[in-house]
Structure formats: C-alpha cells, structure tokens
Amino acid sequence: ERQAAESLALDSAQQDALTGLPNRRHFVEELDDRLALGRRTGTPFALLYIDLNRFKPINDVHGHAVGDQTLQSVAARLRAFVGQDNFCARLGGDEFAVILMGVGDDSSLQAHMQALVQSLNEPMVLNGLRFTVGASIGAAIYPEDGTTADDLLQRSDAAMLRAKADGCECLRYDMRMDQELRRKA
C-alpha cells in the first residue's frame, strides 16, 4: 500500500491533473535530460512554446467546464502529434510545450509547426458546441538558439509572443527578439 501511495504521489507531482499531460516541473526535468543527451550525442531538437489563441472567450462565454474539455481535447491532439520520441506538457493555464527530437533546421521545423497548427485549428465539438481554438507557436532550436533550459524556454516564449503580436501562427526565435525585449524593458 505504501508503494502504491508513493507511486501515486510521484505521478501527481509530475502530471497535470486536468489533462493527464506532464506538468511544468516534469517538463523542465525532461528538458534537462534532452539537453544532456544533446550534449553527449550532438542531437539537435526543437522546443515549441504553445499558447491557445481563443481560449479565454471560450471559458468566459461557455464556462469552465467547456474550457476544461477544450484543454483536454488540445492535450489529446498534442499526444497524437508527438508520438514516441518527442515530449509534450502543459505548462499552465492554456500554455503547452513540445520537444521535437532531431529537428535542427528551419524547413523541418516549419513543417512540424504547420502540422501542429493544422491539428490545433481543426474544429472541436464539445457539449454540442462547435468552435476552433487555434494557437500561436514559438520555437527555439538546440543548440543554435540556446544551450540551457532557461534560454530555450525564454526564447521559444519570446517567439510565441511575437507570433501572437504579429498575427501569425508560428515563428522561430531570432536574436533580434531579445534586442526588442531589452528595449521595451
């Protein structure tokens, strides 16, 4: 019984209760593991930072139950998208992250991001309601855009914020984004 209780406690410490995806804490641990693998093997990977575009109005108009179902549906789509070698997590609220192994160039990254955008743009039908959520996605590639978890998270988040501000669906980090953020600070 004690082992089962310890296992349950570990699972709940690493898992988002609503979506069943790994939580932010587990994601950061996994990102650190992928960084160590990248350093040992030279394997590049992309970190995608995802923010849902029309989640707040869904929550406000249709209620938190429909909002929760929306997040669960997004989580299911992310699970289907990432497959075996990759990793996805809910960072909090309507923000998610994905690690895509072996993605080290712009054309491969763009193809993956477009496929994910297409999946997240597919209409959802929940409680008899049909709507589209959509997402803004920012990406950073290891090692080119950063070599630490903090760098990759900050830069993929900056790219996502820029994508959202520019009204585009996905954008890769560019060092000019850091310069703009410093000017605004």
C-alpha positions as CSV (number, residue, x, y, z in Angstrom):
1,E,0.0,0.0,0.0
2,R,2.8,2.4,0.8
3,Q,4.5,1.7,-2.6
4,A,1.2,2.4,-4.3
5,A,0.7,5.6,-2.3
6,E,4.3,6.7,-3.1
7,S,3.8,6.0,-6.8
8,L,0.5,7.9,-6.9
9,A,2.2,10.9,-5.1
10,L,5.1,10.8,-7.7
11,D,2.6,10.7,-10.6
12,S,0.6,13.6,-9.2
13,A,3.8,15.6,-8.6
14,Q,4.7,15.2,-12.3
15,Q,1.3,15.2,-14.0
16,D,-1.2,17.9,-14.7
17,A,-4.4,16.7,-13.1
18,L,-6.8,18.1,-15.7
19,T,-5.1,16.9,-18.9
20,G,-3.0,14.0,-17.8
21,L,0.0,15.5,-19.5
22,P,3.3,16.0,-17.7
23,N,3.3,19.3,-15.8
24,R,5.8,22.1,-15.9
25,R,8.0,20.6,-13.3
26,H,8.2,17.3,-15.2
27,F,8.7,19.1,-18.4
28,V,11.8,21.0,-17.1
29,E,13.3,17.7,-15.8
30,E,12.7,16.2,-19.3
31,L,14.2,19.2,-21.0
32,D,17.3,18.9,-18.8
33,D,17.6,15.2,-19.8
34,R,17.2,16.1,-23.5
35,L,19.9,18.8,-23.1
36,A,22.3,16.3,-21.6
37,L,21.5,13.9,-24.4
38,G,22.1,16.6,-27.0
39,R,25.5,17.5,-25.4
40,R,26.5,13.8,-25.4
41,T,25.3,12.9,-28.9
42,G,25.1,16.2,-30.8
43,T,21.4,15.6,-31.5
44,P,19.5,18.8,-32.1
45,F,15.9,19.3,-31.0
46,A,13.3,22.0,-31.2
47,L,11.3,23.4,-28.2
48,L,7.9,24.6,-29.2
49,Y,6.1,27.0,-26.8
50,I,2.3,27.0,-27.5
51,D,-0.4,29.4,-26.3
52,L,-4.0,28.9,-27.3
53,N,-5.5,31.9,-29.2
54,R,-9.2,31.9,-28.3
55,F,-9.3,30.1,-25.0
56,K,-10.3,32.9,-22.7
57,P,-13.6,33.7,-24.7
58,I,-14.5,30.0,-24.6
59,N,-14.0,29.9,-20.9
60,D,-15.8,33.3,-20.3
61,V,-18.8,32.6,-22.6
62,H,-19.3,28.8,-22.2
63,G,-17.9,28.3,-18.7
64,H,-15.1,26.5,-17.1
65,A,-16.4,23.0,-17.8
66,V,-16.2,23.6,-21.6
67,G,-12.9,25.3,-21.0
68,D,-11.6,22.2,-19.2
69,Q,-12.9,20.0,-22.0
70,T,-11.1,22.2,-24.5
71,L,-7.8,21.8,-22.7
72,Q,-8.3,18.0,-22.6
73,S,-9.0,18.0,-26.3
74,V,-5.9,20.0,-27.0
75,A,-3.9,17.6,-24.8
76,A,-5.2,14.7,-26.8
77,R,-4.2,16.3,-30.1
78,L,-0.7,17.1,-28.7
79,R,-0.3,13.5,-27.6
80,A,-1.2,12.3,-31.0
81,F,1.2,14.8,-32.6
82,V,4.3,14.0,-30.6
83,G,4.4,10.2,-30.9
84,Q,7.1,8.2,-29.1
85,D,10.4,10.0,-29.3
86,N,9.1,13.5,-28.5
87,F,7.6,15.0,-25.4
88,C,4.7,17.4,-24.6
89,A,3.5,19.0,-21.4
90,R,1.0,21.5,-20.0
91,L,3.0,24.4,-18.6
92,G,-0.1,26.0,-17.0
93,G,-3.3,27.8,-18.0
94,D,-3.6,27.5,-21.8
95,E,0.2,27.1,-22.4
96,F,1.8,23.9,-23.6
97,A,5.3,22.9,-24.7
98,V,6.6,20.3,-27.1
99,I,10.1,18.9,-27.5
100,L,10.8,17.6,-31.0
101,M,13.9,15.5,-31.3
102,G,16.1,15.5,-34.4
103,V,14.6,18.8,-35.6
104,G,17.6,21.1,-36.3
105,D,16.8,23.1,-39.5
106,D,14.2,25.6,-40.5
107,S,12.5,23.6,-43.2
108,S,11.9,20.6,-40.9
109,L,10.8,22.9,-38.0
110,Q,8.4,24.8,-40.2
111,A,6.8,21.5,-41.5
112,H,6.3,20.3,-37.9
113,M,4.9,23.6,-36.7
114,Q,2.5,23.8,-39.7
115,A,1.3,20.3,-39.0
116,L,0.7,21.1,-35.3
117,V,-1.1,24.4,-36.2
118,Q,-3.3,22.5,-38.6
119,S,-4.2,19.9,-35.9
120,L,-5.0,22.7,-33.3
121,N,-7.0,24.6,-35.9
122,E,-9.3,21.6,-36.5
123,P,-12.8,22.4,-35.1
124,M,-13.8,20.9,-31.8
125,V,-17.3,19.8,-30.9
126,L,-17.9,19.9,-27.1
127,N,-21.3,19.8,-25.5
128,G,-22.9,20.3,-28.8
129,L,-20.8,23.4,-29.5
130,R,-18.5,23.7,-32.5
131,F,-15.6,26.1,-32.3
132,T,-11.9,26.5,-33.2
133,V,-9.3,27.4,-30.7
134,G,-6.1,27.8,-32.7
135,A,-2.7,28.6,-31.3
136,S,0.4,30.7,-31.5
137,I,3.6,28.7,-31.5
138,G,7.2,29.9,-30.9
139,A,10.2,27.7,-31.4
140,A,13.8,27.6,-30.4
141,I,16.3,25.0,-31.7
142,Y,19.1,23.4,-29.5
143,P,21.9,24.2,-29.7
144,E,21.7,27.1,-32.2
145,D,19.2,29.2,-30.2
146,G,20.3,28.2,-26.8
147,T,22.1,25.6,-24.7
148,T,20.3,25.8,-21.4
149,A,16.7,25.1,-20.4
150,D,16.2,28.7,-19.3
151,D,17.5,30.0,-22.7
152,L,15.3,27.7,-24.8
153,L,12.2,28.4,-22.7
154,Q,12.7,32.2,-22.7
155,R,13.5,32.3,-26.5
156,S,10.7,30.0,-27.6
157,D,8.3,32.0,-25.4
158,A,9.6,35.3,-26.9
159,A,9.0,33.8,-30.4
160,M,5.5,32.8,-29.4
161,L,4.7,36.3,-28.1
162,R,6.0,37.8,-31.3
163,A,3.9,35.3,-33.4
164,K,0.8,36.3,-31.4
165,A,1.6,40.0,-31.7
166,D,2.2,39.7,-35.4
167,G,-0.9,37.6,-36.0
168,C,1.0,34.7,-37.4
169,E,0.6,31.2,-36.2
170,C,4.2,30.1,-35.7
171,L,7.6,31.7,-35.6
172,R,11.1,30.6,-34.8
173,Y,13.3,32.6,-32.4
174,D,15.5,35.3,-33.9
175,M,18.1,37.1,-31.8
176,R,16.5,40.4,-32.7
177,M,13.6,39.4,-30.5
178,D,16.0,39.7,-27.5
179,Q,17.0,43.2,-28.5
180,E,13.4,44.3,-28.8
181,L,12.6,42.9,-25.4
182,R,15.5,44.7,-23.9
183,R,14.4,48.0,-25.5
184,K,10.9,47.6,-24.1
185,A,12.1,46.7,-20.6
